[in-house]
Amino acid sequence: MKKATLAFAVLSAVGLIGTAQAEQEPGLWAVYNSALKNARYVDLTHTITPHIPVWAGFSDSSFAPAKAGVDMEGFASKGEAYTYAKHGFEATEYVLKTDQLGTQLDPPAHWAPEYAAIDEIPASYAVRPLVVISIVDQVSKDPNYALQVADIEAWEKQHGTIPAGSVVFVRSDWSKRWPDPELAKLTQFPGVSLAALKFLHEQRHILFHGHEPLDTDSTPNLEGEHWLMHNGYAQAEGIANLDKVPETGALVAIGYPKFGGGLGGYARYIAICPADWQYGVKAGEGDVPLPKFDKPLHYDEQQGMRIR
């Protein structure tokens, strides 16, 4: 038998692929074909627009058609907006007044400059096991409820110990009101208690946690976020669609722009769910070529962005 990679050996051992298949497929391709190709993918990310909820201490962002920055003889004049009709393409000028906008990945340097900025987070964050813990029932009785250690222990009693290095997202269904701008004004919202954060990091050694609201908790000094950042931990905020993800058994793919010295990240989180999961799309379902729409994109002055 030819030498197989560890991934091939594991997949063969658990019967996901045969030895012959493992030998024929190089690297991690066998893992993709056996486990990821038929998985279902669920987007956990809010779309960024100029009007989504944001902390009142930041200014409003804006989108506009990109304009020529210099005179381009025979093509475009300085200050002229690029158009499909005249130039064959269009682009967008984004004025983003903060990196704390929408679905995010907060690096610890957001509060603690001695720790990693967004561009210093390692590439190993890319794919991790995903744990989803629901506090929906508790929040229905108390909109200011924060995840407790007891909730984590109850989850583990049903599903087993949270894996080290995993990502734990806390489902509250707070995001179902998104993008209602009133969300950013709430002083009471679902959170994660300091005790729960310490348990997850110090006892279960997770990679990071995430929550649906735009803050970790509603304490006066944001004690949870303060503790996380000053101990070198990242966190996710503004997560969506956790009602469409299994509590255990899925993975999460993590992507974010690599801004030099960035103190926040516009993040994209994708849950990779088992093939028999009821939500999500599969690879190949309308992804190549991408679909053609009946209505073309156009810039809408009233909405301040391109719409169909």
N, C-alpha and C positions, 0 to 999 in steps of 0.2 A: 504493500500500500504506500502511495506517495505521502510525503509529509503534508498534513493538513493544518490549517490555521486553527487557533483556539475556537474561533467562531464556528468553523465547520465541525469540529469535534463535538461542541456543545449541541449544535443543531442535529447532528447525526444521533447523538446519545438520546435526545428526547424525541426522536422520530419525526422531526419536522422536515428533514431532507435525508435522502439516502447518501451513502458514502460516495457512490459514483457521481452524484450531482455535486457534492461538496468538492470533489477533486476537479471537476470541470469548470466551476465558476470561481474566478479569481477574487481575492480579497474579500470584501464585505458584500459583494453582489449576491451571494447566496442568502445572506441575511435579508437583503431587500426583497428578493424574489419570494422568499418563504414567509416573511413576516410583515413587510411594509407595503408591498405592491398592491395587495388587496385590502389593506387597512382602510378605515374611514377617517377622514380628516375634518376636524371641526375648528373653525376660526374663533379664538377667544379674545379678539381684538376689536376695539371701537375704531370707526373711521374718523380720522382727523378732519375737521372742518373749521371755519372761522368762528363757529357759534357753539361749540361744545362746552360743557361746564369746565371752569377753571377757577382756581383760587382767586379771590377778589383782589389780592395784592399784586397780581400780574396784569399787564395791559392786554388788550384784545389783539389777536393775530389777524392777518389778512392774506388773502390770495388775490392775485391779479395776473392778467396776461403778461408774459415776459416781453420786454422791449429791447430793441437794439441799443447796446451801450455805446456804440461808436458808429460813425457813418460808414456804411458798406456800399461803395459806389456800384450802382446798377442792381443792388439787391435790397437794401434797407437803409433808411435814414435814422440817425440817432434819435431815440425816443419813440420810434415807430413800433407798434405792437406787431409781432409776427402772426401771420394768419395762414390758414390752410390755402385759401384762395390765391394769395399773392406769393407766399414763400414756400408753400408745400408742407409746412409743419407749424405746430404751435408748441409753446412751452409755458410754464407757470412760474411766476415770481412769488415765493413764499416769504412773508415777513412773520416769523414765529417769535413771539415776544418772550417765550420761556421754553426751557427743555423739560418742564413739568407739565406736559400737555397730553391728555388722552390716556391710552393704555401705555404704561411706562415700565421701565426697569430702573430703579433707583440704585446707583452705586453708592457705597458708603461715603465717598467724598462729597456727596450732597450736603452732609452735615459735618463731616470730619475730614479735613484736607490732608491728613496724614495717611489716609487710606485710598484705595483705588478709585480713579475716575472711570467713566464709561469705557474709554479706549484701553484701559488697563485691566478690564475683566477678561479672564482667560477664555480661549476658544472652547475649552472643555465644558462650558455652560450650554453648548449647542443642543444637546438632546439628553433628557433625564426621565426617570420614572415619575409619573404624575399621580398625586394623591389629592382627592377632593373631599373636604369635610364640610358637611352642610350644617348651618345654624339657622336655616329658614324657619323652622318651627319656633325656636327661641325668639327670633326677631319679630315674628308675627305678634308676640305678646309684649315685647320690649324692643322698640326700634333702635335703642342704644346698646343692645346686647353685644358683648365682646366674647369671642371664643375663649373657653376656659380649658384648663388641663383635663377636667372631667370629660369634656366633649371629645378630646383627643383619645383618652383612655376608652371611652365608649366606642369610638370608631375602631380602635385596635382590637377590642374584644370581638367585634364582628368580622374584621378584615385581616387581622394580624398586625405585627409590628411595622410601623412606618419604615421603609427602607432608608438606610443612610445614603446621603447624596441625592435624595429625591427632592422634587418641588412640591410644596403643599399649598394648594389654593383653597381659600375659605369661601364657600358658597353662601350668600345671604339673599340673593335675588334683588339687591339694591340697584343693580344695573338695569333692571327692567324698565326703569323710568328714564333712562338715557335716551336722548340728550337734553332732557329738561334742564334749563339753566338754573332752576331753583335748587337742584342737587348740590351745587357748589356753595349754597348759603346755609345748608343744614348744620346745626350745631350738635345734633344727635344723629348718629348713623351706626351701622354695624361695624364692629372693630375686632381687634385681636388683643387680648390682654397681655400684659408684660410677662406674667407667669407662663402663659401659653407659649410665647415667643422663646423664653428661656428654656422651656421644656423641649421644644422642637429642635432648637440649635444645640443645647448642651447635653440633652439626653438622647435625642434621635439623630443628631448630626445631619440635619437636612441641608440642602444647598441654599435655598431661600424659600420664603413663603410669599403668597400673594393674596390680595383682597379686592373686592369690587369697588369700594369707595376710594376717594382720592387722598385719604389719610389713614394711618394705621389704627388710630383710636381717637376718641374725643376728649381725652384728658387735657387739662389746661396747658401742659408743657409737652404734649405728644410724647409721653414717656416711652412708649414702645419704639417709635421711630428713632428717638434719641439713643436708646440702648442699642438698637440694631446698628446704626451708622457708626457709633463710637466703639463698636466691637468688631468692625470689619465685615458686617453682613449686608448683602444687597436685599432688595425686596421688590415685588411687583405690585403695581397699583392700577386701578381702572380695568380690572379683568371683566370679561363679558362671557355670556353663554355657558356658564358652568352648569346650568340645568340640562345641557345637552351632552354632558361628559360623564362617563362612569366614575364611581367613587374610587375604583382601583382597577389596575390592569392596563391603563393607557400610558402613553409617553407624551412628553411635551417638547416641541421644537421651539427654540428661542432665538429670535433675531432682533437686532437693533443697530442703528447707525453708529459708526465709530468716530464720534466727534473728539478731536484732541482736547483733553482736559475737560470733557463734558461732565456735567453734574447731574444729568438726567438723560434718559434714553427713550425716544419714541419707539416703543417695542412692538413686535409682532409675535404673538404666542399662538401656536397651532397644536391642538390636541390630536394625537395619533391614536385612534381607538381600534379595538379588535374588529375584524372583518364582519362579524355578525352584529355589530352595534347598530342601533336604529337610526342614529343621526350621522350627518357628515357626508362627504363625497369621496369617491375612490379615484385613484390615479387613472388618468385616461378618460374620465367623464367630463368632456368639454374643455380639456386643458390644452390640447394641441390638435388643430389650430384653435386659438381662442375664438369664442363666438362673435358673430357680427350682430350688432344691435339695429333695431328698426329706426331708432332716433339717435342722431349723432350728438356727441358732446358739444356744448356751446357755453360760453361764459355768460352768466346771469348776473347783471349788476345788482339786483335786489338781494340775491343770496350771497353775492360776493365770492362765487366759485363756479366752476364748470359743473353743469348738470346735463342730464339727458331730457 
